[in-house]
Each structure stands twice: as structure tokens, then as C-alpha cells.
């Protein structure tokens, strides 16, 4: 069964940094684009960043956020800096595999002011 597992969330003060990880089982993340999304409390889920299979990246929060991939670890990271209270959200990674979208369970990021 394909699974994506996010980790690395937590409580951080404004101005701090966190690095989230997205690890996959039964799929190779480098073969498809992987995206991070987030859902702030009471709001709709929104796109944050994408890394394509070829390594190209796109961001909604540049340059504070940086998406990278470690092919040996089959893991995609989201490095977040200068975090602000409005970054508080559940962060999800997602990818498509054989025509189906897969999402992780999410990891909570809470930024205190």
C-alpha cells in the first residue's frame, strides 16, 4: 500500500525555522512531482510548494520556504524559515502515482507570536 508520512512539525516561536519531511513507501518520490500543501485552522487547504521529478521547484512562499528531495532516502523536505503565526497549519505532502493522488496524514505546525 502506498503511504506518505509527514513529520517534523511542532511548536515554534515567530521568526523560527522548521524542516518538514515527507517519506514514502511503495513509491519512488523522484519519479513524480511532490507538493506540499497546508490547511490553516478554519481555512481551505492551500498549495505551498512543488518539486518536479526533474528537480524544478515552485513556491507560494518564496524565499522563506525551500523544497528539496533526497533520492537515497526517498524523502522530500520543506525547509521553512522566518515562520510567522499565519504559517500555523497542518502541512501535507502529496504526489500522484498511476493516476491517483496520495496524501499523507499531515503534520501540525504552530507558530506562536
C-alpha positions in Angstrom: 0.0 0.0 0.0 1.3 3.4 -1.0 1.8 5.7 2.0 3.2 9.1 2.6 4.2 10.1 6.1 4.9 13.7 7.1 7.0 14.5 10.2 8.9 17.4 11.7 6.0 19.7 12.7 5.8 21.3 16.1 5.6 24.5 18.1 8.0 27.3 17.2 8.2 31.0 18.0 7.8 33.6 15.3 11.0 34.0 13.4 12.0 30.4 13.9 12.5 27.6 11.5 11.3 24.1 10.9 12.1 21.4 8.4 9.3 19.0 7.5 9.9 15.6 6.0 7.7 13.5 3.6 8.7 9.9 3.4 7.1 7.4 1.0 6.6 3.7 1.0 6.0 1.6 -2.1 6.6 4.5 -4.5 9.7 6.4 -5.6 9.2 10.0 -5.0 11.7 11.1 -7.6 9.6 9.7 -10.4 6.7 12.2 -9.8 6.2 15.7 -8.7 5.7 16.1 -4.9 3.9 19.0 -3.4 3.4 20.4 0.0 0.0 21.9 0.9 -1.2 23.4 4.2 -4.5 23.9 5.8 -4.7 26.8 8.4 -7.3 26.4 11.1 -10.8 27.2 9.7 -9.5 27.8 6.2 -9.2 25.8 3.0 -6.2 23.8 2.0 -3.7 25.8 0.0 -0.6 24.9 -2.1 2.8 25.7 -0.7 5.5 24.3 -2.9 6.2 21.7 -5.6 9.3 19.8 -6.7 9.1 18.2 -10.1 10.6 14.8 -10.9 13.4 16.7 -12.7 14.1 18.8 -9.7 12.4 22.1 -10.8 10.7 23.9 -7.9 7.9 26.3 -7.5 6.7 28.2 -4.4 3.9 30.1 -3.0 6.1 31.3 -0.1 9.5 32.1 -1.7 12.1 32.6 -0.4 11.0 31.7 3.1 10.3 28.1 2.1 12.5 25.7 0.3 11.6 22.3 -1.0 14.3 19.7 -1.6 14.4 15.9 -2.2 16.8 13.2 -1.1 16.6 10.4 -3.6 18.6 8.0 -1.5 16.2 8.5 1.5 13.2 8.7 -0.8 12.2 11.8 1.2 11.1 15.3 0.3 11.7 18.1 2.7 10.2 21.5 3.3 12.6 23.9 5.0 10.7 26.8 6.4 12.4 29.9 7.8 11.2 33.1 9.4 7.9 31.4 10.4 5.0 33.7 11.3 1.8 33.0 13.2 -0.1 32.9 9.8 2.0 29.9 8.9 0.2 27.9 11.5 -1.4 25.0 9.7 -1.5 21.3 9.2 1.1 20.6 6.4 0.5 17.8 4.0 2.6 16.2 1.2 1.0 14.8 -1.9 2.0 13.0 -5.1 0.3 11.2 -7.9 1.1 7.6 -8.7 -0.6 5.6 -11.5 -3.3 8.2 -11.9 -4.2 8.5 -8.3 -3.4 11.3 -5.8 -1.9 10.2 -2.5 -1.8 12.4 0.6 -0.1 12.0 4.0 -1.9 12.4 7.3 -0.4 15.8 7.8 1.9 17.3 10.4 0.9 20.2 12.6 3.0 23.4 12.6 2.1 26.0 15.2 3.9 29.4 15.3 3.5 31.5 18.4 3.8 35.2 18.4 
